[in-house]
């Protein structure tokens, strides 16, 4: 099941300016049944946690002390991303690749765990940020919890703006049952669900 999917090289120059993306950004809660491309998913992953320097030490989103507590997972359905099979994947930043963890479509379970927010089942892609708090609290103690949550916000805004630049929509979702979401995504021990963002074309 541990299939690795190499993602396409991320683009660092787009057709929309940062200023326009900020001005146009809105939360989207209704998604069209139109599949995403692997290139679009590649960009979303890169802007969330992609490596941005030749030494592999810096990432697209800032992290307190470069502790990088966040792991990125995605859930996709059958045919909802062209070139990507149904299931749950984990993003591997240093390889810019996805590792498949299950071949099941868990989006309906995710929506149920998110207090019935059905758009999570309808969007072609659900992104989950899951944190290993010890990576940051090990250095900053209790204050590190705040830093982890700040980092989730940084990643979320990157995804918002990248989605807008790609002609897509998203919304930040914080209302969900943590354990149920973790079970749906099959999170490894030590990781806690923090933030979710469905991504797709606005209906």
C-alpha positions as CSV (number, residue, x, y, z in Angstrom):
1,X,0.0,0.0,0.0
2,X,2.9,2.3,0.6
3,X,3.0,3.6,-3.0
4,X,5.1,6.7,-3.6
5,X,3.9,9.3,-6.1
6,X,6.5,11.8,-7.3
7,X,5.0,15.2,-7.7
8,X,5.7,17.6,-10.5
9,X,8.2,20.3,-10.1
10,X,6.5,23.3,-8.4
11,X,6.1,26.6,-10.3
12,X,7.6,29.6,-8.7
13,X,6.1,32.2,-11.1
14,X,2.4,32.4,-11.7
15,X,-0.1,34.4,-13.8
16,X,-1.7,36.1,-10.8
17,X,0.1,38.6,-8.6
18,X,0.3,38.1,-4.8
19,X,-1.7,41.4,-4.4
20,X,-4.5,40.2,-6.6
21,X,-4.6,36.8,-4.9
22,X,-5.0,38.6,-1.5
23,X,-7.7,40.9,-2.9
24,X,-9.7,38.0,-4.5
25,X,-9.3,35.5,-1.6
26,X,-12.7,34.3,-0.2
27,X,-13.8,31.2,1.7
28,X,-15.5,28.6,-0.5
29,X,-17.9,26.0,0.9
30,X,-19.5,24.6,-2.3
31,X,-17.4,22.7,-4.8
32,X,-18.0,21.6,-8.4
33,X,-17.6,17.9,-9.4
34,X,-14.5,18.7,-11.5
35,X,-11.2,16.9,-10.9
36,X,-8.0,18.6,-10.0
37,X,-4.7,18.0,-11.8
38,X,-1.6,16.5,-10.3
39,X,0.1,19.8,-11.0
40,X,-2.4,21.7,-8.9
41,X,-2.0,19.2,-6.0
42,X,1.8,19.5,-6.4
43,X,1.5,23.3,-6.0
44,X,-0.8,23.0,-3.0
45,X,1.6,20.6,-1.3
46,X,4.7,22.7,-2.1
47,X,3.1,25.9,-0.7
48,X,2.1,24.1,2.5
49,X,5.4,22.5,3.4
50,X,7.6,22.4,0.3
51,X,11.4,22.9,0.5
52,X,12.5,26.3,-0.8
53,X,16.3,26.2,-0.6
54,X,19.0,24.2,-2.2
55,X,20.2,22.8,1.2
56,X,16.7,21.5,2.0
57,X,16.5,23.3,5.3
58,X,13.9,26.0,4.5
59,X,10.2,25.4,3.8
60,X,7.4,27.5,2.2
61,X,5.8,28.2,5.6
62,X,7.8,29.6,8.6
63,X,8.3,27.4,11.6
64,X,9.5,28.4,15.1
65,X,13.1,27.3,15.3
66,X,12.7,25.3,12.1
67,X,11.2,22.5,14.3
68,X,8.6,21.8,11.6
69,X,5.9,20.0,13.7
70,X,3.4,19.8,11.0
71,X,2.7,16.8,8.7
72,X,0.5,17.2,5.7
73,X,-2.0,14.6,4.6
74,X,-4.6,14.6,1.8
75,X,-7.7,12.6,1.1
76,X,-8.9,12.1,-2.5
77,X,-11.8,10.2,-4.1
78,X,-11.9,8.0,-7.1
79,X,-11.1,10.2,-10.1
80,X,-11.1,13.5,-8.1
81,X,-7.4,14.1,-8.9
82,X,-6.2,13.1,-12.4
83,X,-3.3,10.7,-12.1
84,X,-3.8,10.0,-8.4
85,X,-5.6,7.0,-7.1
86,X,-8.3,7.1,-4.4
87,X,-7.1,7.2,-0.8
88,X,-5.1,9.0,1.9
89,X,-1.6,10.3,1.2
90,X,1.1,11.8,3.3
91,X,3.3,14.6,1.8
92,X,7.1,14.1,2.0
93,X,8.7,17.5,1.7
94,X,12.3,16.5,1.1
95,X,11.3,14.3,-1.8
96,X,8.3,16.5,-3.0
97,X,6.3,13.3,-3.1
98,X,3.2,11.7,-1.8
99,X,3.1,8.3,0.1
100,X,-0.2,6.5,-0.2
101,X,-1.4,5.2,3.2
102,X,-4.7,3.7,2.2
103,X,-6.7,3.3,-0.9
104,X,-10.1,4.1,0.7
105,X,-12.1,7.3,0.1
106,X,-12.5,8.7,3.6
107,X,-14.0,12.1,2.7
108,X,-17.5,11.1,3.9
109,X,-16.0,10.0,7.2
110,X,-14.1,13.2,7.4
111,X,-17.2,15.3,6.8
112,X,-19.1,13.4,9.5
113,X,-16.2,14.0,11.9
114,X,-16.4,17.7,11.0
115,X,-19.9,18.0,12.5
116,X,-21.5,17.1,9.2
117,X,-19.9,19.8,7.0
118,X,-20.8,18.1,3.7
119,X,-18.5,20.1,1.5
120,X,-15.6,18.1,2.9
121,X,-17.1,15.1,1.2
122,X,-17.8,16.9,-2.0
123,X,-14.4,18.6,-2.5
124,X,-12.0,16.6,-4.7
125,X,-9.2,17.1,-2.2
126,X,-9.2,17.4,1.6
127,X,-6.0,18.7,3.2
128,X,-5.2,17.9,6.8
129,X,-2.5,19.5,8.9
130,X,-1.5,17.2,11.7
131,X,1.0,18.2,14.4
132,X,3.7,16.4,16.4
133,X,3.7,19.0,19.3
134,X,6.8,17.5,20.9
135,X,9.0,18.7,18.0
136,X,8.3,22.3,19.1
137,X,7.5,22.0,22.8
138,X,10.7,20.0,23.2
139,X,12.5,23.3,22.5
140,X,10.0,25.9,23.7
141,X,8.1,24.0,26.3
142,X,4.5,25.1,26.9
143,X,5.0,28.1,24.7
144,X,5.6,25.8,21.8
145,X,1.9,24.9,21.6
146,X,1.2,28.4,20.6
147,X,3.9,28.3,18.0
148,X,2.5,25.2,16.4
149,X,-0.9,26.8,16.1
150,X,0.7,29.9,14.6
151,X,2.4,27.7,12.0
152,X,-0.9,26.1,11.1
153,X,-2.2,29.6,10.3
154,X,0.8,30.3,8.1
155,X,0.3,27.1,6.2
156,X,-3.5,27.8,5.9
157,X,-2.9,31.3,4.4
158,X,-0.4,29.9,1.9
159,X,-3.0,27.3,0.8
160,X,-5.7,30.0,0.5
161,X,-3.5,32.2,-1.7
162,X,-2.2,29.4,-3.8
163,X,-5.7,28.0,-4.4
164,X,-6.8,31.5,-5.5
165,X,-3.9,31.8,-7.9
166,X,-4.8,28.5,-9.4
167,X,-8.4,29.4,-9.9
168,X,-9.5,27.1,-7.1
169,X,-11.3,27.7,-3.8
170,X,-10.8,26.5,-0.2
171,X,-11.9,27.2,3.4
172,X,-10.2,26.7,6.7
173,X,-12.0,24.2,8.9
174,X,-11.3,24.0,12.6
175,X,-14.6,22.5,13.8
176,X,-14.2,18.8,14.0
177,X,-13.8,15.9,16.4
178,X,-10.0,15.5,16.6
179,X,-9.9,11.7,17.3
180,X,-12.4,10.9,14.6
181,X,-10.5,12.9,12.0
182,X,-7.3,11.3,13.1
183,X,-8.9,7.8,12.7
184,X,-10.3,8.6,9.3
185,X,-6.9,9.7,8.0
186,X,-5.1,6.9,9.9
187,X,-2.7,9.3,11.6
188,X,0.4,7.6,13.1
189,X,0.8,7.8,16.9
190,X,2.0,11.1,18.1
191,X,0.3,13.2,15.5
192,X,-2.8,15.2,16.3
193,X,-5.3,16.7,13.8
194,X,-5.1,20.5,13.9
195,X,-6.6,22.1,10.8
196,X,-8.4,21.0,7.5
197,X,-8.9,22.7,4.2
198,X,-11.0,21.2,1.3
199,X,-9.8,22.3,-2.1
200,X,-11.5,22.4,-5.5
201,X,-13.3,24.5,-8.1
202,X,-16.0,26.7,-6.7
203,X,-19.5,25.6,-7.7
